[in-house]
Amino acid sequence: MRLENKVAIITGAASGMGAATARRFAKEGAKVVVADMLTDEGEAVAASINAAGGTARFMELNVTDEANWHAVVAATVAAYGKLDILVNNAGISGSAVNDLLETGIWERVMAVNSTGPFLGTAAVVPAMRKNGGGSIVNMSSMSGIVGQTMVHMSYNASKGAVRTMTKSTAVQFGKDGIRCNSVHPGLMPPMRTSGATADPTVRAKMLRAVPLGRAGEADEVANAVLFLASDEASYITGAELYVDGGYLAM
């Protein structure tokens, strides 16, 4: 199995791409911490993994809370003896807004989407150093590469920050055996926090710009995350992997 004996924390794992990644990791032998603020949904994901023969537990995590991050990392190491992988997946959409210049939305989206991954990285690096290395996979977006209409600029900015922070992490901690890469999904099933981008008419228009002519699936992103997290990507760091149906090739 591709992640046998690995221990992973996956944020935003109560639903969507995070849940798909948690299940995929567990099938490949990883011990998975399902980290999220949604307790019932997160517990259900962990229970489904355990029922299928995997190993998982839910831990409540607000990614904007530094103390909460350190508590989750400590609890993970106490439970499993180490930490090998962090997937910074938790995020919120910038399309569920009416005022694209609202300051409050900027602060909230940046806090979750960019400060959250920074706090997670800062919390896991010491544990990974003790292991002699590890893998961090940051969930950016095609929105971190290009500008878009109907989306608060905080979303593009936050995902662009994740993209560049990934490269900085790779450069700073490569000497410790810590790899860091980013995944950039394109048009996917709507997030719980999606607004305009969940509208069927809007999505149909967006699809016209996708060479493959369809939206992606959460499992397709999970497969990309799995590759970057695994030892198969042992000489890949600071890279960005597009899972966008060819959108960014246009």
Secondary structure, DSSP 8 states (H G I E B T S, - for coil): -TTTT-EEEEETTTSHHHHHHHHHHHHTT-EEEEEES-HHHHHHHHHHHHHTT-EEEEEE--TT-HHHHHHHHHHHHHHHS---EEEE-----S-S-S-TT-HHHHHHHHIIIIIHHHHHHHHHHHHHHHHT-EEEEEE--GGGTS--SSS-HHHHHHHHHHHHHHHHHHHHHGGGTEEEEEEEE-S-S--TT--GGGSHHHHHHHHTT-TT-S---HHHHHHHHHHHHSGGGTT--S-EEEESTTGGG-
